[in-house]
Amino acid sequence: MPLNARQRQFLKAHAHELNPVVTAGNEGLSEAVIKELESSIEHHELIKIKLNAGDGRKEQAEQAAKAVNAELIQVIGRVAILFRQKKKDSRFILPR
């Protein structure tokens, strides 16, 4: 589900107070990291992840989002924000 600019801004505001819940190590997106991402995003819907890739942080963030079927909201430095809304009982009501 593609998000518009207003929805992205809404999610960025909510993500501001969050701490990274998953850290991608030197090996990048290993199977264990993807499994933890899946578990975290299923539970929280909106998460921050810490990236360790040098110049390929944007690509690593895009791969992480694709691996868990989530939207990449933003990459700032070594931190990426991912969002995947629950089908039932979502805690986020996105603006139109």
N, C-alpha and C positions, 0 to 999 in steps of 0.2 A: 504494500500500500504506500504509494508515494505521498510524502508529506509536503504541505505548502510552507511558505516562509513563516506565516503566523504560528502554525503548529510547531515548527522547529524552534522558534523563539520561546514559545510556551514551555517546551521540554528543556531547553537550555536553562531557563530560569529555575525549573525544578531540579535540574542536575547540579546546579551551582553548589549546593550544600552537601552533595554526596562525596564520599571517598571512593577511590578505586577498590573494587571487590576482587578483581582478577589481575594478575600480572603475567604477561607473556615473557618468558625467560629468553635466554640466548638462543635456544633452539627454535624460537618463534612459536607458531601455533601448533604445538604438539597435540596428540590425541587427548592427553590429560587436560590440557588447557581448554580445548574445545568442549570437552565434557563438563568442565567447571563453568565455562561460559553459558552453556545450555541450561545448567541447573540454576545459575544465578539470574539469568534473564527470565527464566520461567517463573521464578519466585518474585523478583523485584520489578520486572517490566522495563525499567530505566536503570542502566548501570554505567559506571565508568570503568574502563580498563586501562592499565598502565602498559605501555609498549616499550620494548627495548631495542627495536630495529633502528639502525642508524638513520640513513636517508630514506628508507622505505617504510616509514611509519604510516603514511597515508595508505599505502598499498596493504600493509599488514592489518590496518583497521578495516579496510574494505573486505579483505579476506575473512576476518573475524565476523563481520556482519553477515556476509554471505553464508558462512558455515553454520550460523544459528538462525538464519532466515530473519534477520533484524534490519532495521534502518540505521545507517550511520548518520548521526545527528551532527557531530562536530569532532574535529581533531585539533587539540591545542597542545603544542609541544609534544610531550610523551603520553598524553592522556586522550583517550577517545571515549565518546558517549554513544551508547547503543540503545535502541528502543525497539521493543516488540510488544505490542498490545495484546493482552489476553482476550480471548473470545468471550469469556464470561467473567463477570465480577472484576472488571478493570478498575484500577484506582485513578485512572486518568480519563477525564472527559476533554477531548481535544477541541479547541475552537475551530470554527469552519473557515 
